[in-house]
Amino acid sequence: MDFSRTIFITGFPGFIAGRLVVALARPDVQFFLLVQPQFVETAARLAEKIAADTAVAAENFALIEGDITKPDLGMSADDLEAVRSETTDVHHLAAIYDLAVEREPAFAINVDGTKNVNELCRSLPSLRRYNYVSTCYVSGKREGRIREDELEHNAGFRNFYEETKYLAEMEVERLKGDLPVTIFRPSVVVGDSETGETVKYDGIYYLIKYLLRAPSILRMVNVGNNEVTLNLVPVDFVVDGITALCYDEAAVGRTIALADPRPLTTAGLFDAIARSLTGKASIWTPPKSLSEWSLYLPITPTLTGLPHAGVPYFFVTQEYDTSAADELLGPHGVRCPGFADYVGRLIDFVRRHPRL
């Protein structure tokens, strides 16, 4: 059949990529899903489920074995020819999302992989949109308010994840004059605001699992602070935002922070979790310096479950401006829910699935 769009997606069968395919699936849309060889069986099962759940023919979902770190993304000659001749839209989500990642794999996947995807996009004669998923943490060690139209800086980075995503976004940014590019910068992505579903426990989940150990006792001392916010967004908001804007011509050439415009402080997040668990907030919030010092003690990861690599993110003095996101998502009726409105669903999911 003739398709109205053919969408090429990297990062499948990842959590966000899988949900994005569901959101974009229609009978007249074809998908080329780039999958690493070791994930082909998992990807095939997910594609079959998506086809059944969306009532879209299984033939609309083509799995293509490949690897973004290789020339031509590791695709066969036949697959490459089909992708080049038919693709109209690209969504590049494949990356290493690991705060403790080593330098070599981070550069290979996040930077070199993105360069390879960029080269593919340059070769697509029918390209209508190149959607790149970055992160708010390209801001590195900058402080204060971070605008969506700001990128280049020399403030440094906390880890290779931040540095390589920054360098990758720089590469995509340079394409804006030549290709129809939209860059999405999610903040910290958590589970679904309606179902609580997630595939990984990190970030705020360390705090949830810590309080679940003995809610009535542990909720008394707030390990957060009232000076620093931690920007959290549910995965459904991220997918809804990308889905709404990937076809919106007003988003071409824009960088969009998929962040909460009203984030809670880390002390506020702690209390939101505590109230959901016990109906009561904390009693005492130690000085920020004391909390930070205690979280870096050698024994703390064992006691709290929070690895040292994650500690800085509870003390990042940054705020993410969402002016472009608010402007563009408003007409689509997409807004970020407040953490307190869905934290109970995240907790319920953790209780039902203590191990992932």
N, C-alpha and C positions, 0 to 999 in steps of 0.2 A: 504494500500500500504506500501511498504518498504521505509522508509525515510533515507536519507543520514545523516541527523542530526536531533536531537531533542533538542530544545533550551528552557531552563527554565529561565524566566525573572521575576524579582521583580520590583515593581515600576510602573507597568501598571495600569491605562491608563495615566500615567504622560507624560509631554511634550517630554522629551528626550526618554523615553521608547517607547512611541508610534511611534516616528519617527524611532527609531532603528528597531522596528519590520517591518516597511515598507521597510527599507533598506536591511534587511536580508531575507525578504519573497521570497520564491521560491517554486515551486510545490513539490519539494522533501524534503522540510524542515517543520518539525512539531514544533509548539510552545506550551509550557505550560506557561500560563500567570497567575502569582499569583496576585490575586485581593482581596482587603479588601471588606467585605460584603457590605458596604455602597456605593461602587463604581461599583458594578456588572453591573447595568443597563447601566451606562456610558461606561464601558469597553466593554459590548456586542455591543453597537452601534458603537464604534470605531473599534472593531474587524471586524464587518460586512463591514464597510467602507473600511478598509484596504484590506479585501478579494476582494471587488469589484474593488478597484483602482489598485491592483497588479495582478488581474486575477489569484489569488491563491484560491483554494477551501476553503470555510468557515470551513470545517472540519479540516483543518490544524491548526486552532487556538482554542485551548482548554482553557477556563477560569477555573481557580481553585481558589475557595474561600480559603482565608487563612490570616495569620497575622504573620509577621516575629518575633514579640515579644513573640510568643507562642512556646512551644516545637513542633518539627516537622513542624514548621511554621503554625500551626493551621490547617493543611490539614487533610482531612478524611483519614481513613486507606486505602481505595481503591485508592484515589488520590496519597497518599504517595507511595504506591506500584508501581503505574504506573510511577511516576516521577523517583523513584530509578532505575527501570528496564530499562527505555528508554532514560533518559536524557544523552546527550553527551556534551552539552555546557551550562554554567550558566553565566548570566549577572545579577549582583546584583546592582540595582540602587535605591532601596527603601531607603529613609532617610528623615529626617526633614531638609529642607533647609531654616532655619529661623535664622537670626542673633540675634533675641531677644527671642529665645526659652528658656523655663525654664529647669532647670537641670534634673528633673525626666523624662519627655518625651524624652529629648535628649539622655539620657543614655539608656533608654528602647529601643528606636528605632535604634539609630545609633550604639550603642555598643552591647547591648544584642541581637538586631536583627541580626547584622552582625555575632556574634558568632553562632547564630542558623543557619544562611545560611552556615557558614563554616562547621558546623557539618553535614549538608545535603551533602555538597560537598564531605566530607570525606567518605560518605556512597555510593557514586555513582560509580559502577564498570566500567562504560563505559565513564567516564569523560575525555574529550579531552582538555577542557579549562575552567578555572574559571576567568571571567572578572569582576573586581571590580571597581566601579566608586567612586573615592575619591574626593579630592579637593586640589588645590595648597595651600589652607589656613591651611593645616595641619602644615605648618611652623610657625603658631602662631605669637608670637612677635619677632621672629628672624629678623635680619636685613641683608641687603646685598644680594648676589647672592645665590639662593637656588637650589642646584643640585637635579636631579631626583633620584639619588641613595642615597640621604640623607633623613632621617626621624627622628630618635630619637634626642630629644633636651630637655632642661629644661628652655627655655626662657619664658614659660608661654603662656596664651591665652587671647584673648579679650572677649570671650563669650563661652557659652557651645556648640555652633555649632562647632567652631574650635576644642575645646578640645575633643569632642566626635568623630568627624571625624578622628582626630589624633589617638585616642585610637582604633578606629575601623580599621584603616589602619594598625596599629601595629599588630592587630590580624591576618589580612590577610597576612601581610608580613611574619609572622612565618610559613605560609603554603608553602612558595616557595620551601622549600626543599623536600616537600612531594607531592605537587600537581602542575599541569601546570597552574600557576597563572600569570595573567597580571593585573597590577594596572594602571588605568587611572586617572590623576589629571587634570581636567579642571580648568581654572581660572574662572573669572566672566563670566557666560554665558548670552548672550543677544539674540535678535531675529534672525531670518533667514536673511542671507546676501542678498538673492535674493528677498524674499517677505516681509521681515520685521516682519513676524508673531512672536508673543510671547504670553505667557499666563499670564504674571505677570509683573507689572511695579515696579521695584526697581533698586537699583544701579544707573547706568548711566541714567536711565529713569527719576529719580528725576531731573536731570539737564536738560534733554530734555523738560520735562513738565514745569519746571521753566522758561526756555527761551521762550517757546511757549506763555507765558502769555503776553509778550511785547518784541518781539525779538529786535527791533531797539533800544530800550532803555536799556534793561537788558544786551545786549551783550557788552556794553561799559566797564563794570567792570568785569574782569575775576576772578571768585571765586576759580579757581584752582591755581596751582603753577608750576614752571618750574623745581622743584627738585625731585618730586615724580611721578612715572608712575602708571597708573591703567591698569592692564592687562585684556582686554576684548576679548572674542572669540564668534563668532556667533554659534548658535546651530547646523547649518548644518555642520560646520567644526568639531565640537565635534562628531557628529554622523558619519561623513565620516571617522574620525580618528579611532573610535572604530570599525567600519565596516571593514576598511582596515586591521587592525591588529589583530582582534579577531581570524582569521584563519591563521595568519602568524606565523610560528614556530619561527621566529627570535624574536618575542615579548614575548615568554614564559620566565617567571622569571624576566621580566623587569617592571620598573615603568616609565610611560610616561606622561610628562607634556603637556597636550593639551592647550597650551598657545601661545600667540602672541610673536614671537621672536623679534619683533620690536614694542613694546608697546609705546603709546604716553604718555607724561606727562599729568597730570590732566589739566594743562593750555592748552596743545595741544588738548585735548579732547573737552574742552570748546570752543576753537576756531573752531574746526572742525564742531561742532554743529552750532555755530554762523554763519559760512560761508555758511553752507547748508541752513540756514534760511534767511539770509540777504545778503549774498555775501560779508560780511565784518567780520573781526576779532575784538577782543576786543581792547580797547584803553589803559586800565591800569590794571596791575596785582598787587594787594597789596602784601605785604610780607606774606610768608606762615603762620607765627605766628598770624598775624592779621586775615587772612581768617579762620584759625582753631578756633581761639577764637570766632569769630562772628558766626560760625556754631554751636557752643555749647550754644549760648544764648537761654534762655527759649522760646523766641518768634520765633526763627528761623524755627523750623519745620512747624509752621503755615504759615510763609511767603514763604518758599522755597519748602515745601513738603518733605524735607530730614529729616528723623527721626534721633535722636542722635545716635542710634545704628549703623547707616550707615556711620557716619562721619569718623571714623578711617580709613575706606577703601580708602578714598581720600588722606590719609597721610601715608600709609604703605610704609616704606622704604625697599621694597623687590623687587628683580628681579628674574624671574623664568627661569632657564637654560632649554633649549629645545634641548640639544644635542641628546638625545636618540630619541626624537620625530622626529627631522630633519633627523636623520640617517634612522629610520624605515619607516617614511611616504614618504620620497623622492621617493623611487622606485615605490610607489603607486600613485604618482602625486598629493598627498594631501598636501595643504599648507593653512596657515591661511591668509585670506585677511586682508588688513589694514583697520582700523576703518573708515578712511576718504573715503574709496571706497564704503562703504555701509551705512554710517550714514543717508543719505537721505532717504533710504528705511525704516529704523527704524522710522524716523520722520513721513513719510507718513502713516505708520501703526498707529502710535499714533494719528495722525489727524483723520484717518478714524474710529478709535476705542478709543475714549477718556476714556471710562470706560471698564474694563474687568471683 
